[in-house]
Amino acid sequence: QQALTRYGMTTYFALGLVGNICNCIMFTRRSYRHQPSSIYFISLSIFAIIILTWSFIPIFYGFNHIDPQTQSLVYCKIRFYGTLVSSQLLRYTVVLACVDRFFATRTNIRIRSLHSVQMAKKFVLIICVIWIIASIHIPVFMELNNGVCGMFAILPPILMSIFSALTIHSLHRQHATQVRFRQRDRYLLP
């Protein structure tokens, strides 16, 4: 199983790296540079290269050495932060490519104008900024506990429970208000 993991992951890593580098070379050609979708495909390939190297190189290092993420809290936090940011960028670049296809098919000129190379670059930059900021909780809440790097924070589940209870309470209140209005309206009818 260890040999399968070692050689299977190495093959997966090598093929992914070569394929994404080929995509970068292909979509930077002059004939493709004028299409918004090429911006998304280049971005997707760059983010895929980043996540492949960010995720797999530490795993390969861990085959023959002690995993540094079990020894260093700083490394633990940086690795998980980088993994989350790059994986979200990968996912949302695909979303942007789908949205771009939608923009391209619209008859409304304002919406169709969002289908451009300049807008594609802006959208990719915007998602980069959003996910770099939105993922900042990872380094804050990551902890190293008995050699295990993870989020052991109790705050997020507590906050989710509180706001879920408040939402249910608010819905019950709205429902009660609607029932009172219906009863009042019933009395007003002849």
N, C-alpha and C positions, 0 to 999 in steps of 0.2 A: 504494500500500500504506500509506503514511504517512497519507493522508487517510482511508482506510478505518479504520485503527487509531484515528485521532483522533476521528472522528465515530461510529464503531461503539462504541468504549469509552465515549464521552460519553453515547450513547443508553442503553447497558447500565447505566451508573452512575445516570443520571436515573431510569430505570424501576425499578431496584432500590431506590433511595432512596425514591421515591414509594410503591412497593408495600409496603415495610417500615414506612414511617410510617403508611400506611393500616391495616396489621395491628396496629400499636401502638394506634391509635385504636379499632379494632374490639374488640380483646381486653381493653381497659381498661373497657369498658362494664359496668355493674352486672350484667347478665344472664350475662356470661361470667366475672366475677371469682370465682365460687364453684366453678369447675372447675379441677382441677390442670393439665389440659392447656393451659388458657389461660396459666398461669404459664410453661410451657415455650415456648409460641408467642410470648409477649411477649419472653421472654429471647432466643429465637432471632432475632426481628426486631431487637432492640437490638444483639445481637452482629453481625448482618448489616450494620446501619448502620455500626457501628464499623469492621468490616473493609472495607466499601466505601470509606468516607472515608479510612481509614488507608492503604489500598492504592492507590486511584485518584488522589487529590489529588496525591501526589508524581509520579505518572506524567504527569498533566496539566501539572504545573509543568515537568517535564523536556522537554515538547514544545518550549518556547520558551527554556529556560534550561539551564544546566549542572546535571546531576543532583547534588544535594548529597551523596548517599550515596557518590559517587566522590571526594568532597573531604574529608568529615568522618568520622572513625572513630566518634565519639560518636553522630552521626546514623545511621550504618550499623548500629551495635549496637541502638539504640533502635527503629529501623524494623523490623529483623528480629525482635526480641523481641516487639514489638507485633503483628506479623503472625502469628507462631507462636501466641501466646497467644489472640488473637481467633479464629483459624481452628480451634484445638482446642476453644475454648468453643462455637463454632458446631456442630462435629461432635458433641461430647459432650452438647449440649443435645438433639439429635435422638435420641441413644442414651437419654437420660433419659426422653424422651417415649415411646419404645418400651417401656422398662422400666415406666413408669407404666401403660401399657395392660395389660401383663402383670399388674401388681399388682391392677388393677381387676377382672380376670377370675378371680382366685383364690378358692377357697372357704374357705381358711384365713383366719380373722379377723385374725390378726397380720400376715400378708402383705398382706391387703387394706387394713389400716389405714395402710399406707405410701402408699396412694392418697389423698392429701389435699393441700389448698392449702399448709398449713404445711410438710409434708414436701417438697413441690415447691420451695418457697422455700429450704429448708435444703439440698436436693440441688444446686440451682443455685449457692448460695453455696459449697458444698463444692467443686464442680468449678472455680469461679473461683479459690479459694485453691490448689487442687491444681495447676492449670495455670500460675498465676503463679509458684509455687515450682518446679514441675517444668521450666519453660522457662528458668530462671535461667542455665543453661549457655550460652545463646545470646550474651548480652553478654560472657561470659567468653571464649569461643572465637572470636568474630567478629574478623576482621582486615581491614585495608585494604591490599591488595597490588597495586601498579602500577595504582591507580585502580579496582580490582575489589574489591567488598565481598563477603566470603565466609568460609566456615570452612575454614581451611587447616591445622587442627590435626591432628597425627599421633596424638595420644593416643587418641581414640575407636577408630579402626581397630585400633591395637595392643592395647587392652584387650579388644575383641571377639575378636581372634585368640587371645589368651592364654586367655580364659575358654572359648572354643569348644574349644581343645585340651585344657583341663582337664576339660571335660564329656565329651569323647570318651574320655579316659584313665579317667575315673570309670566310664563305661559299660562299657568293656572289663574293668575290675576287677570290677564287679558280675557281668558275664557269666562271668568265670573262677571267681568264688566260687560261682555257681549250678551251674556244671559240676562243681566238686569235690563239692558237696553231693549232686548227682544220682548221681555215681559212688559216693560213700559209701553213699547210700541203696540203690543197686543191690547192693552187697556185703552189706548187712544183710538183704536179702530172702532167704527160704529157697529 
